[in-house]
Amino acid sequence: MTRHTEPGLSLSEITGQESGIIIYRESGEAAVLNWTSLQGLPRWLGPLPQPISLGADVPALTPSRWRNLPVHLRELARLACRHAEQEQPGNPHHIGPNPGVWVSEQIAVIVPRGWN
């Protein structure tokens, strides 16, 4: 039986980390985000410098594996890391082996090992 997280938990509570990659499946957007100070599901909105919370709860998430993510989602995560590296030179954002992965119909959350 696959375990799901409870809806409404924070991403920090679910992942044990302060940051990671969120892929919004419907829009195909992906971003490297720090979600420590945000309640609910963070959104990164274009030119705003920081993600914001729109008040939506984090949906129930199912643990998964990097290799089980569809190829296009893995590529979106890599692109988000490359974009973050361009925005923050000298601060590498590598996914590395065996990142933590949680999925729902709306989002995929990828938490590389060693990130805060």
C-alpha positions, 0 to 999 in steps of 0.5 A: 500500500502506498502511503500518502501525506495528509493534505495541509502539511507544509512542504518543510514537514513533508520533506524535512528540508527548506527548499527544493524543486516544485513542478506545477503539472498543469502549467508545466512550470518548474521552479527552485523554491525556498518554502520555509516561511510559506504556509500552503502551496508556494507559487513563483509568479514571474518577475516577483523575487520571492515565491508567495503562498496563494493560500492553497493547501499542499495536496496529499502527496505520494512518495515516489522515485526520481527514475519513476518520474516521466522524462519530461518532468525530470527535464523540467526539474533540470531546467529549473536548476539551470535557471536558478544557477543563472540567477544565483551564480556561485550557488550550484543547484544540482539534483544529484543521485536519489533525490526525495520525490513526492507527487500528486496530480497537481504537483511534483516535489523534488528535494535533492539530497544535501540541500537545506 
